[in-house]
Amino acid sequence: MPQRGTIHADLHTHTTASDGSLSPTLLVQRAFERGVKAIAVTDHDTIAGVEEARAAAKERKMWFTSGIEISATLEGREIHILGYAVDTSNHALLDYVRRARAYRTDRAERIIARLRELGVKKLTMGDVREISGEGVVGRQHIALAMQKKGIVRTTREAFDKYLADDAIAFTAKWEFPVKDAIQLIHDAGGVAVVAHPAKVISGEQFEAMLEAGLDGVELHHPSHDTDVCRLYALLAEEHDLLTTGGSDFHGGNKRDGSNIGRYGLMKDDFTSFASELTKRSATHNRSMKPTLGTLARMLGFRG
């Protein structure tokens, strides 16, 4: 539910670098117009929009930190890990995003092939690329392309009938263990925060992430009600975790355009977050090259 009070910081947003509808500059401008003073761009498995967003934020005198939302797995479930204050020149991180981009493209091609097997023959990768542009490809782009081609009436229909995790054309993503995602973020000098935890994780999985070095939890999110926020606030206090929040803005057919300025951190909470972010980021290794173990697992993405 929307928060009461003035939102100072939105720390979970997406741009056209992944599956958002606004360019990094236009996203920052939208947030600025909504009164947001601090922002992080956290595109899925890419940092391609970070520098443009950083420049746009600087021009508007907004606080900014680099970010990414990594697609990880834990016990067969997809878990999203937000990385903040990551070094965008870090070799390990750059290698990850390059490989993730290739795997996302491969997955999209496999989904299209599966759709052809199911009799949906007029959708091509070119149609999907018309939607995604140069950004990393996701299922939302496929759904939009299907809608544009008249295969479905809405993107929701595309997911319900073909693309959702339990639908007939679902194709699994690669497997990248949560512990490796957290280590990758730490190697890039960042802090690791689990995104919208109430949507995906159990108590046991939360404990596993703590053991892997999780730094924080996303407290405020459109999918979280008051009870969920209270629960994770207590867990964060118990385990000395950072708490974050954001709109998870995508725009377009997601119909979440009004969420910017309604979800995130208020000023006092943001001040605490920013201070802790600086301290914790400084304690993590800034390894310019992947560790042998992490590199081996990255080379061995399964899916």
C-alpha positions in Angstrom: 0.0 0.0 0.0 1.2 3.6 -0.6 3.1 5.1 2.2 2.0 8.2 4.1 4.4 11.1 4.0 6.8 12.6 1.5 9.0 10.1 -0.3 12.6 11.3 -0.3 14.3 8.4 -2.1 13.3 5.8 -4.7 15.9 3.0 -4.7 14.2 0.5 -7.0 13.6 1.6 -10.6 13.9 0.3 -14.2 14.7 2.0 -17.5 14.9 1.0 -21.2 18.3 -0.6 -20.4 16.1 -3.5 -19.2 12.3 -3.7 -19.2 11.4 -0.1 -18.3 9.5 2.2 -20.6 11.6 5.4 -19.9 15.2 6.2 -20.8 17.5 6.8 -17.8 17.2 10.5 -18.3 13.4 10.5 -18.5 13.1 8.3 -15.5 15.2 10.7 -13.4 13.2 13.6 -14.7 9.9 11.8 -13.8 11.2 11.2 -10.2 12.4 14.8 -10.0 9.0 16.1 -11.0 7.4 13.9 -8.3 9.6 15.5 -5.6 12.1 12.6 -5.2 15.5 13.8 -4.0 17.5 10.6 -4.3 17.4 7.8 -6.7 19.0 4.5 -7.8 18.6 2.8 -11.1 18.4 -1.0 -10.7 17.9 -2.5 -14.1 17.6 -6.3 -14.5 21.1 -7.9 -15.0 22.6 -4.8 -16.5 24.3 -1.5 -15.6 24.0 0.0 -19.1 21.7 2.8 -17.9 23.7 3.8 -14.8 26.0 6.5 -16.2 23.2 8.3 -18.1 21.1 8.3 -15.0 24.0 9.5 -12.9 24.5 12.5 -15.2 20.8 13.3 -15.2 20.6 13.1 -11.4 23.7 15.4 -11.1 22.2 17.9 -13.4 19.1 18.1 -11.2 21.2 18.0 -7.9 19.7 14.7 -6.9 21.6 12.1 -4.8 22.4 9.0 -6.9 24.0 5.6 -6.5 24.7 2.9 -9.0 22.5 -0.2 -8.9 21.6 -3.5 -10.4 18.9 -6.2 -9.9 20.5 -9.6 -10.3 18.4 -12.6 -11.2 19.5 -15.3 -8.8 18.2 -18.7 -7.6 17.7 -20.4 -4.3 16.2 -23.8 -3.9 14.8 -23.7 -7.4 13.2 -20.3 -7.0 14.1 -17.1 -8.7 15.2 -14.5 -6.2 16.1 -10.9 -7.1 19.1 -9.3 -5.3 19.6 -5.6 -5.5 23.1 -4.3 -5.6 23.8 -0.7 -4.5 27.0 1.4 -4.8 28.5 -1.2 -7.2 31.7 -0.2 -9.1 30.4 -0.2 -12.7 34.0 -0.7 -14.0 34.5 -3.9 -12.0 35.6 -6.8 -14.2 33.6 -9.5 -12.5 30.4 -7.4 -12.7 31.0 -6.5 -16.3 31.6 -10.2 -17.1 28.3 -11.1 -15.4 26.2 -8.6 -17.3 27.8 -9.6 -20.6 27.0 -13.3 -20.0 23.5 -12.5 -18.6 22.7 -10.5 -21.7 23.6 -13.4 -23.9 21.6 -15.9 -21.7 18.6 -13.6 -21.8 18.7 -13.4 -25.6 19.1 -17.2 -25.8 16.2 -17.7 -23.5 14.0 -15.4 -25.5 14.9 -17.4 -28.7 13.9 -20.6 -26.9 10.6 -19.1 -25.8 9.9 -18.1 -29.4 10.8 -21.6 -30.6 8.4 -23.1 -28.0 5.7 -20.7 -29.1 6.1 -21.9 -32.7 5.8 -25.5 -31.5 2.5 -24.5 -29.9 1.2 -23.0 -33.2 2.2 -19.3 -32.6 4.2 -18.9 -35.7 4.1 -15.2 -36.6 6.4 -13.9 -33.8 10.1 -13.5 -34.5 13.1 -12.3 -32.5 13.1 -9.2 -34.7 9.6 -8.4 -33.4 10.9 -8.7 -29.8 13.9 -6.6 -30.6 11.7 -3.8 -32.0 10.3 -3.6 -28.4 13.5 -4.1 -26.4 15.8 -2.1 -28.5 19.4 -2.4 -27.3 18.3 -3.3 -23.8 18.5 -6.8 -22.2 15.6 -8.9 -23.3 12.9 -10.1 -20.9 9.5 -11.8 -21.0 7.8 -8.4 -20.8 9.3 -7.6 -24.2 8.0 -10.8 -25.6 4.5 -10.1 -24.2 4.5 -6.6 -25.7 5.6 -8.0 -29.1 2.8 -10.6 -28.9 0.3 -7.9 -28.1 1.6 -5.7 -31.0 1.2 -8.7 -33.4 -2.3 -9.3 -32.3 -1.5 -12.7 -30.8 -3.0 -11.6 -27.5 -5.1 -8.7 -26.5 -3.0 -7.7 -23.4 0.3 -8.5 -21.9 -1.5 -10.1 -19.0 -3.1 -12.5 -21.4 0.4 -13.3 -22.8 1.7 -14.2 -19.4 -1.4 -16.1 -18.2 -1.6 -18.2 -21.3 2.0 -18.5 -22.4 4.8 -16.9 -20.4 4.1 -17.2 -16.7 6.1 -19.7 -14.6 3.3 -22.2 -14.8 2.2 -21.5 -18.4 2.7 -23.7 -21.5 5.6 -21.7 -23.1 7.6 -21.1 -19.9 11.3 -21.6 -20.4 13.5 -21.6 -17.3 16.1 -18.9 -16.8 19.7 -19.7 -16.0 20.6 -20.7 -12.5 22.9 -18.3 -10.5 22.9 -19.1 -6.8 22.0 -16.4 -4.4 25.3 -16.8 -2.5 27.2 -16.1 -5.8 25.1 -13.1 -6.6 25.8 -11.6 -3.1 29.5 -12.4 -3.5 29.5 -10.7 -7.0 28.0 -7.6 -5.5 30.5 -7.6 -2.7 33.4 -8.1 -5.1 32.2 -5.0 -6.9 32.3 -3.0 -3.7 28.5 -2.9 -3.3 25.9 -4.0 -0.8 23.4 -6.7 -1.4 19.7 -6.3 -0.6 16.9 -8.8 -1.3 14.2 -7.3 -3.4 10.4 -7.6 -2.5 11.1 -10.5 -0.1 7.4 -11.1 0.7 6.8 -12.1 -2.9 9.3 -14.9 -3.0 11.1 -16.2 0.1 10.4 -18.4 3.1 11.9 -18.0 6.6 14.4 -20.8 5.8 15.5 -19.1 2.6 15.9 -15.8 4.4 18.2 -17.5 6.9 20.2 -19.0 4.0 20.7 -15.5 2.5 21.8 -14.1 5.9 24.5 -16.8 6.0 25.6 -15.9 2.5 26.3 -12.3 3.6 23.0 -10.4 2.8 23.4 -6.8 3.8 19.8 -5.6 3.6 16.1 -6.1 2.9 13.7 -4.0 0.7 11.1 -2.9 3.2 8.9 -0.6 1.2 7.5 -2.0 -2.1 4.1 -1.9 -3.9 3.6 -5.6 -3.1 4.2 -5.1 0.7 1.3 -4.3 3.0 1.7 -2.8 6.5 2.1 -6.2 8.2 4.8 -7.3 5.8 6.7 -4.0 6.4 6.5 -4.5 10.2 7.7 -8.1 9.9 10.8 -7.2 7.8 11.5 -4.1 9.9 11.8 -6.4 13.0 13.9 -8.9 11.1 16.2 -6.1 9.9 16.6 -4.8 13.4 17.3 -8.3 14.7 20.0 -9.0 12.1 21.4 -5.5 11.7 20.3 -5.2 8.1 19.9 -2.1 5.9 16.3 -1.3 5.0 15.5 0.1 1.6 12.4 0.9 -0.5 11.3 1.9 -3.9 8.6 2.0 -6.5 9.9 -0.8 -8.7 8.8 1.4 -11.6 8.7 0.0 -15.1 6.0 2.1 -16.8 4.3 1.3 -20.0 1.8 -1.6 -19.8 2.8 -2.3 -16.2 0.6 0.7 -15.3 2.7 1.6 -12.3 3.5 5.1 -13.5 1.9 6.6 -10.4 4.2 4.6 -8.0 7.1 7.0 -8.2 6.8 9.3 -5.3 4.5 6.9 -3.4 7.0 4.2 -2.4 10.5 4.5 -1.1 12.3 6.0 1.9 11.4 9.1 3.8 14.1 11.6 4.6 15.2 10.3 8.0 15.2 6.7 6.9 17.2 7.7 3.7 19.8 9.6 5.8 20.4 6.4 7.8 20.5 4.3 4.7 23.0 6.5 2.9 25.3 6.6 5.9 25.3 2.8 6.3 25.7 2.3 2.6 28.9 4.2 2.7 30.2 2.3 5.7 29.3 -1.1 4.5 30.4 -0.6 0.9 33.8 0.4 2.2 34.1 -3.0 4.0 33.5 -5.1 0.9 36.3 -6.2 -1.5 36.7 -4.3 -4.7 38.1 -7.2 -6.6 38.8 -6.1 -10.1 38.8 -9.6 -11.4 36.4 -12.5 -10.7 37.5 -14.9 -8.0 38.2 -18.4 -9.5 35.2 -19.9 -7.8 32.8 -17.1 -8.9 34.1 -17.1 -12.4 33.8 -20.9 -12.7 30.1 -20.7 -11.6 29.5 -17.8 -14.0 30.9 -19.8 -16.8 28.7 -22.7 -15.7 25.3 -20.9 -15.7 22.7 -23.6 -16.2 19.4 -23.1 -17.9 
